[in-house]
């Protein structure tokens, strides 16, 4: 008999196992010493002044075909080797697919590149000489802004371009679903509308847990970007009001986002109550994109950093020529 307690137990076990899998996968990736975030003039000012990065909901990224293709790949793997569950449970597992593209998904990403002076990125963000590339220390991106004593739900992962690796990631997660769900097939066999409702909620939460891996998959045509993504997830919860999610305009479209501090919060000392000095060691360098007046652009960025009291951040000019 399905009940709320069983659902919570099952979804918790799946979430924990997949979180551990994600941590193992991340630990096996060789992270560069610096990762670069491309942005515009307004973006640069916002990042410096607020000491925050804005992470966009994965459902609102520029190329939605990436997510669609990843979900299709998952659907093909599930169709090829379905979960061995009861008749009703097996039928309702098809609900996992529409749940993978639902507005209830609250995973957010910030994109970075291994190369801080990439022509394709300057074309995307630096049109008419307005682009900048901010080089961050990777460990600063994943640490909690409240300090080491507080857990962080950020995960830095390398984007996957090749098909065999994509399939391997999906199969590893399907293996976890099999290990957790198949031994409980009889318990999960729904009887009546209420149990079917509970089971559908289970699949919605399973979809939420699976979703971050799809945000890591891109077409192989973009391999030269060497992209990494900082993933930030909000716990699955039906909420009437969400106060930690903002909305901004991206290319004329509204997109939900969350604010991710990339520097420790300026919390006063428990003893002295004095404000700690701002430190910008997390921001290693800023590359000024191709511009008609590179010397002036360089000078303005230097003065911006000096005004913030950040003298250790290096300012570099792009070696890519400006094309108009």
Number of C-alpha atoms within 10 A of each C-alpha: 10 18 14 13 8 16 18 13 10 18 21 15 16 22 17 12 16 19 15 11 16 19 14 11 13 15 12 9 11 9 16 12 12 20 25 26 22 25 21 19 13 10 15 21 14 14 16 17 12 13 17 15 22 19 21 26 24 26 22 16 16 10 11 11 12 16 23 15 15 22 21 12 17 22 17 13 15 17 11 9 11 15 19 13 19 17 12 14 22 16 10 16 18 16 17 20 17 11 20 24 17 13 9 16 24 23 23 26 26 20 19 26 25 20 19 25 21 18 18 12 21 26 16 12 18 23 17 15 22 19 24 29 30 24 25 22 19 19 13 16 21 20 20 20 19 15 12 9 7 10 12 14 13 17 19 24 23 21 24 22 19 14 13 9 12 20 15 11 17 20 16 12 20 20 12 17 19 17 13 16 20 16 12 15 18 15 15 25 19 22 12 8 9 12 17 18 13 18 24 19 18 21 22 23 26 21 20 24 24 20 22 21 20 23 23 23 21 22 15 11 9 12 13 13 17 15 22 23 20 20 24 24 19 14 13 15 10 8 7 5 7 8 6 9 15 13 13 13 9 13 8 7 9 11 17 19 23 23 17 20 20 24 23 18 14 13 12 11 10 7 6 7 9 11 10 12 8 14 15 21 15 19 23 18 21 26 22 26 34 26 23 14 10 16 11 11 18 19 11 12 19 18 13 16 19 13 10 13 13 18 15 15 19 14 18 15 18 21 13 13 11 19 11 8
